[in-house]
């Protein structure tokens, strides 16, 4: 099984990133291939 986690939050290491990381660790622990894709973008002008 392959798992892809997509993080679109502009905050680098906040709740969304932490939850996705824990989910990927769980998937890896049962033998899945797990990947994270960060789609961060800046909202500054």
PDB file of N, CA, C and O in Angstrom, chain B, residues numbered from 101:
ATOM      1  N   UNK B 101       0.839  -1.158   0.000  1.00  0.00           N
ATOM      2  CA  UNK B 101       0.000   0.000   0.000  1.00  0.00           C
ATOM      3  C   UNK B 101       0.897   1.238   0.000  1.00  0.00           C
ATOM      4  O   UNK B 101       1.968   1.244   0.606  1.00  0.00           O
ATOM      5  N   UNK B 102       0.443   2.278  -0.685  1.00  0.00           N
ATOM      6  CA  UNK B 102       1.147   3.552  -0.690  1.00  0.00           C
ATOM      7  C   UNK B 102       0.248   4.614  -0.081  1.00  0.00           C
ATOM      8  O   UNK B 102      -0.953   4.664  -0.346  1.00  0.00           O
ATOM      9  N   UNK B 103       0.857   5.463   0.744  1.00  0.00           N
ATOM     10  CA  UNK B 103       0.124   6.540   1.398  1.00  0.00           C
ATOM     11  C   UNK B 103       0.838   7.843   1.073  1.00  0.00           C
ATOM     12  O   UNK B 103       2.056   7.946   1.221  1.00  0.00           O
ATOM     13  N   UNK B 104       0.080   8.832   0.633  1.00  0.00           N
ATOM     14  CA  UNK B 104       0.630  10.159   0.360  1.00  0.00           C
ATOM     15  C   UNK B 104      -0.112  11.158   1.229  1.00  0.00           C
ATOM     16  O   UNK B 104      -1.340  11.236   1.181  1.00  0.00           O
ATOM     17  N   UNK B 105       0.620  11.918   2.019  1.00  0.00           N
ATOM     18  CA  UNK B 105       0.039  12.970   2.856  1.00  0.00           C
ATOM     19  C   UNK B 105       0.395  14.312   2.230  1.00  0.00           C
ATOM     20  O   UNK B 105       1.566  14.596   1.979  1.00  0.00           O
ATOM     21  N   UNK B 106      -0.609  15.127   1.981  1.00  0.00           N
ATOM     22  CA  UNK B 106      -0.398  16.444   1.376  1.00  0.00           C
ATOM     23  C   UNK B 106      -0.682  17.512   2.422  1.00  0.00           C
ATOM     24  O   UNK B 106      -1.785  17.601   2.962  1.00  0.00           O
ATOM     25  N   UNK B 107       0.326  18.312   2.692  1.00  0.00           N
ATOM     26  CA  UNK B 107       0.199  19.399   3.666  1.00  0.00           C
ATOM     27  C   UNK B 107       0.144  20.721   2.919  1.00  0.00           C
ATOM     28  O   UNK B 107       1.118  21.128   2.285  1.00  0.00           O
ATOM     29  N   UNK B 108      -1.000  21.387   2.999  1.00  0.00           N
ATOM     30  CA  UNK B 108      -1.163  22.677   2.343  1.00  0.00           C
ATOM     31  C   UNK B 108      -1.118  23.846   3.298  1.00  0.00           C
ATOM     32  O   UNK B 108      -1.351  24.984   2.891  1.00  0.00           O
ATOM     33  N   UNK B 109      -0.822  23.590   4.566  1.00  0.00           N
ATOM     34  CA  UNK B 109      -0.784  24.649   5.559  1.00  0.00           C
ATOM     35  C   UNK B 109       0.453  25.523   5.368  1.00  0.00           C
ATOM     36  O   UNK B 109       1.534  25.006   5.086  1.00  0.00           O
ATOM     37  N   UNK B 110       0.309  26.840   5.517  1.00  0.00           N
ATOM     38  CA  UNK B 110       1.476  27.716   5.391  1.00  0.00           C
ATOM     39  C   UNK B 110       2.401  27.662   6.602  1.00  0.00           C
ATOM     40  O   UNK B 110       3.509  28.197   6.560  1.00  0.00           O
ATOM     41  N   UNK B 111       1.958  27.025   7.670  1.00  0.00           N
ATOM     42  CA  UNK B 111       2.771  26.931   8.891  1.00  0.00           C
ATOM     43  C   UNK B 111       3.582  25.649   8.866  1.00  0.00           C
ATOM     44  O   UNK B 111       3.033  24.556   8.729  1.00  0.00           O
ATOM     45  N   UNK B 112       4.891  25.791   9.000  1.00  0.00           N
ATOM     46  CA  UNK B 112       5.807  24.670   8.759  1.00  0.00           C
ATOM     47  C   UNK B 112       5.645  23.508   9.733  1.00  0.00           C
ATOM     48  O   UNK B 112       5.486  22.376   9.276  1.00  0.00           O
ATOM     49  N   UNK B 113       5.676  23.717  11.017  1.00  0.00           N
ATOM     50  CA  UNK B 113       5.661  22.614  11.991  1.00  0.00           C
ATOM     51  C   UNK B 113       4.538  22.765  13.007  1.00  0.00           C
ATOM     52  O   UNK B 113       4.763  22.603  14.207  1.00  0.00           O
ATOM     53  N   UNK B 114       3.358  23.067  12.550  1.00  0.00           N
ATOM     54  CA  UNK B 114       2.237  23.253  13.460  1.00  0.00           C
ATOM     55  C   UNK B 114       1.352  22.018  13.449  1.00  0.00           C
ATOM     56  O   UNK B 114       1.800  20.940  13.059  1.00  0.00           O
ATOM     57  N   UNK B 115       0.110  22.161  13.868  1.00  0.00           N
ATOM     58  CA  UNK B 115      -0.780  21.017  14.085  1.00  0.00           C
ATOM     59  C   UNK B 115      -0.944  20.123  12.861  1.00  0.00           C
ATOM     60  O   UNK B 115      -0.835  18.903  12.976  1.00  0.00           O
ATOM     61  N   UNK B 116      -1.204  20.703  11.700  1.00  0.00           N
ATOM     62  CA  UNK B 116      -1.438  19.894  10.501  1.00  0.00           C
ATOM     63  C   UNK B 116      -0.222  19.037  10.178  1.00  0.00           C
ATOM     64  O   UNK B 116      -0.352  17.840   9.921  1.00  0.00           O
ATOM     65  N   UNK B 117       0.948  19.641  10.190  1.00  0.00           N
ATOM     66  CA  UNK B 117       2.178  18.904   9.887  1.00  0.00           C
ATOM     67  C   UNK B 117       2.424  17.799  10.908  1.00  0.00           C
ATOM     68  O   UNK B 117       2.842  16.699  10.548  1.00  0.00           O
ATOM     69  N   UNK B 118       2.165  18.091  12.184  1.00  0.00           N
ATOM     70  CA  UNK B 118       2.367  17.100  13.238  1.00  0.00           C
ATOM     71  C   UNK B 118       1.421  15.915  13.073  1.00  0.00           C
ATOM     72  O   UNK B 118       1.839  14.762  13.180  1.00  0.00           O
ATOM     73  N   UNK B 119       0.144  16.200  12.813  1.00  0.00           N
ATOM     74  CA  UNK B 119      -0.834  15.126  12.629  1.00  0.00           C
ATOM     75  C   UNK B 119      -0.509  14.276  11.404  1.00  0.00           C
ATOM     76  O   UNK B 119      -0.610  13.050  11.455  1.00  0.00           O
ATOM     77  N   UNK B 120      -0.121  14.915  10.312  1.00  0.00           N
ATOM     78  CA  UNK B 120       0.238  14.146   9.120  1.00  0.00           C
ATOM     79  C   UNK B 120       1.451  13.264   9.373  1.00  0.00           C
ATOM     80  O   UNK B 120       1.493  12.122   8.914  1.00  0.00           O
ATOM     81  N   UNK B 121       2.432  13.780  10.096  1.00  0.00           N
ATOM     82  CA  UNK B 121       3.626  12.998  10.397  1.00  0.00           C
ATOM     83  C   UNK B 121       3.277  11.773  11.231  1.00  0.00           C
ATOM     84  O   UNK B 121       3.785  10.682  10.972  1.00  0.00           O
ATOM     85  N   UNK B 122       2.417  11.944  12.227  1.00  0.00           N
ATOM     86  CA  UNK B 122       2.001  10.807  13.062  1.00  0.00           C
ATOM     87  C   UNK B 122       1.236   9.775  12.233  1.00  0.00           C
ATOM     88  O   UNK B 122       1.416   8.573  12.424  1.00  0.00           O
ATOM     89  N   UNK B 123       0.389  10.233  11.319  1.00  0.00           N
ATOM     90  CA  UNK B 123      -0.348   9.308  10.458  1.00  0.00           C
ATOM     91  C   UNK B 123       0.605   8.534   9.550  1.00  0.00           C
ATOM     92  O   UNK B 123       0.416   7.337   9.334  1.00  0.00           O
ATOM     93  N   UNK B 124       1.614   9.199   9.024  1.00  0.00           N
ATOM     94  CA  UNK B 124       2.594   8.517   8.168  1.00  0.00           C
ATOM     95  C   UNK B 124       3.407   7.504   8.964  1.00  0.00           C
ATOM     96  O   UNK B 124       3.708   6.420   8.465  1.00  0.00           O
ATOM     97  N   UNK B 125       3.760   7.844  10.181  1.00  0.00           N
ATOM     98  CA  UNK B 125       4.493   6.896  11.029  1.00  0.00           C
ATOM     99  C   UNK B 125       3.646   5.651  11.288  1.00  0.00           C
ATOM    100  O   UNK B 125       4.162   4.534  11.268  1.00  0.00           O
ATOM    101  N   UNK B 126       2.360   5.837  11.529  1.00  0.00           N
ATOM    102  CA  UNK B 126       1.463   4.703  11.732  1.00  0.00           C
ATOM    103  C   UNK B 126       1.355   3.837  10.493  1.00  0.00           C
ATOM    104  O   UNK B 126       1.351   2.609  10.585  1.00  0.00           O
ATOM    105  N   UNK B 127       1.267   4.477   9.328  1.00  0.00           N
ATOM    106  CA  UNK B 127       1.180   3.726   8.075  1.00  0.00           C
ATOM    107  C   UNK B 127       2.465   2.934   7.826  1.00  0.00           C
ATOM    108  O   UNK B 127       2.419   1.781   7.397  1.00  0.00           O
ATOM    109  N   UNK B 128       3.600   3.557   8.096  1.00  0.00           N
ATOM    110  CA  UNK B 128       4.884   2.868   7.910  1.00  0.00           C
ATOM    111  C   UNK B 128       5.016   1.680   8.865  1.00  0.00           C
ATOM    112  O   UNK B 128       5.611   0.659   8.519  1.00  0.00           O
ATOM    113  N   UNK B 129       4.459   1.820  10.064  1.00  0.00           N
ATOM    114  CA  UNK B 129       4.595   0.753  11.050  1.00  0.00           C
ATOM    115  C   UNK B 129       3.862  -0.527  10.647  1.00  0.00           C
ATOM    116  O   UNK B 129       4.169  -1.604  11.157  1.00  0.00           O
ATOM    117  N   UNK B 130       2.899  -0.412   9.738  1.00  0.00           N
ATOM    118  CA  UNK B 130       2.191  -1.605   9.257  1.00  0.00           C
ATOM    119  C   UNK B 130       2.623  -1.988   7.846  1.00  0.00           C
ATOM    120  O   UNK B 130       1.960  -2.785   7.182  1.00  0.00           O
ATOM    121  N   UNK B 131       3.751  -1.410   7.384  1.00  0.00           N
ATOM    122  CA  UNK B 131       4.343  -1.837   6.135  1.00  0.00           C
ATOM    123  C   UNK B 131       4.017  -1.022   4.901  1.00  0.00           C
ATOM    124  O   UNK B 131       4.394  -1.413   3.796  1.00  0.00           O
ATOM    125  N   UNK B 132       3.332   0.094   5.051  1.00  0.00           N
ATOM    126  CA  UNK B 132       2.994   0.919   3.888  1.00  0.00           C
ATOM    127  C   UNK B 132       4.188   1.778   3.482  1.00  0.00           C
ATOM    128  O   UNK B 132       5.047   2.106   4.301  1.00  0.00           O
ATOM    129  N   UNK B 133       4.221   2.130   2.209  1.00  0.00           N
ATOM    130  CA  UNK B 133       5.166   3.133   1.734  1.00  0.00           C
ATOM    131  C   UNK B 133       4.485   4.477   1.952  1.00  0.00           C
ATOM    132  O   UNK B 133       3.387   4.702   1.441  1.00  0.00           O
ATOM    133  N   UNK B 134       5.118   5.368   2.700  1.00  0.00           N
ATOM    134  CA  UNK B 134       4.476   6.630   3.055  1.00  0.00           C
ATOM    135  C   UNK B 134       5.342   7.803   2.608  1.00  0.00           C
ATOM    136  O   UNK B 134       6.560   7.807   2.785  1.00  0.00           O
ATOM    137  N   UNK B 135       4.676   8.797   2.023  1.00  0.00           N
ATOM    138  CA  UNK B 135       5.355   9.973   1.500  1.00  0.00           C
ATOM    139  C   UNK B 135       4.623  11.223   1.955  1.00  0.00           C
ATOM    140  O   UNK B 135       3.402  11.213   2.111  1.00  0.00           O
ATOM    141  N   UNK B 136       5.371  12.300   2.168  1.00  0.00           N
ATOM    142  CA  UNK B 136       4.771  13.578   2.546  1.00  0.00           C
ATOM    143  C   UNK B 136       5.086  14.606   1.460  1.00  0.00           C
ATOM    144  O   UNK B 136       6.219  14.698   0.986  1.00  0.00           O
ATOM    145  N   UNK B 137       4.085  15.363   1.080  1.00  0.00           N
ATOM    146  CA  UNK B 137       4.237  16.424   0.093  1.00  0.00           C
ATOM    147  C   UNK B 137       3.843  17.730   0.759  1.00  0.00           C
ATOM    148  O   UNK B 137       2.689  17.908   1.152  1.00  0.00           O
ATOM    149  N   UNK B 138       4.798  18.647   0.889  1.00  0.00           N
ATOM    150  CA  UNK B 138       4.519  19.960   1.474  1.00  0.00           C
ATOM    151  C   UNK B 138       4.231  20.944   0.362  1.00  0.00           C
ATOM    152  O   UNK B 138       5.064  21.164  -0.518  1.00  0.00           O
ATOM    153  N   UNK B 139       3.056  21.534   0.404  1.00  0.00           N
ATOM    154  CA  UNK B 139       2.645  22.509  -0.599  1.00  0.00           C
ATOM    155  C   UNK B 139       2.523  23.883   0.039  1.00  0.00           C
ATOM    156  O   UNK B 139       1.584  24.631  -0.237  1.00  0.00           O
ATOM    157  N   UNK B 140       3.489  24.207   0.899  1.00  0.00           N
ATOM    158  CA  UNK B 140       3.468  25.488   1.588  1.00  0.00           C
ATOM    159  C   UNK B 140       3.615  26.629   0.600  1.00  0.00           C
ATOM    160  O   UNK B 140       4.342  26.542  -0.390  1.00  0.00           O
ATOM    161  N   UNK B 141       2.908  27.688   0.898  1.00  0.00           N
ATOM    162  CA  UNK B 141       3.062  28.901   0.103  1.00  0.00           C
ATOM    163  C   UNK B 141       3.010  30.092   1.045  1.00  0.00           C
ATOM    164  O   UNK B 141       2.403  30.025   2.114  1.00  0.00           O
ATOM    165  N   UNK B 142       3.622  31.137   0.658  1.00  0.00           N
ATOM    166  CA  UNK B 142       3.654  32.323   1.493  1.00  0.00           C
ATOM    167  C   UNK B 142       2.459  33.206   1.176  1.00  0.00           C
ATOM    168  O   UNK B 142       2.119  33.418   0.012  1.00  0.00           O
ATOM    169  N   UNK B 143       1.827  33.717   2.221  1.00  0.00           N
ATOM    170  CA  UNK B 143       0.698  34.627   2.039  1.00  0.00           C
ATOM    171  C   UNK B 143       1.137  36.073   2.216  1.00  0.00           C
ATOM    172  O   UNK B 143       0.305  36.980   2.242  1.00  0.00           O
ATOM    173  N   UNK B 144       2.434  36.288   2.337  1.00  0.00           N
ATOM    174  CA  UNK B 144       2.947  37.660   2.453  1.00  0.00           C
ATOM    175  C   UNK B 144       2.978  38.305   1.074  1.00  0.00           C
ATOM    176  O   UNK B 144       3.215  37.637   0.067  1.00  0.00           O
ATOM    177  N   UNK B 145       2.740  39.595   1.044  1.00  0.00           N
ATOM    178  CA  UNK B 145       2.760  40.329  -0.238  1.00  0.00           C
ATOM    179  C   UNK B 145       4.166  40.651  -0.661  1.00  0.00           C
ATOM    180  O   UNK B 145       4.371  41.262  -1.710  1.00  0.00           O
TER     181      UNK B 145
END
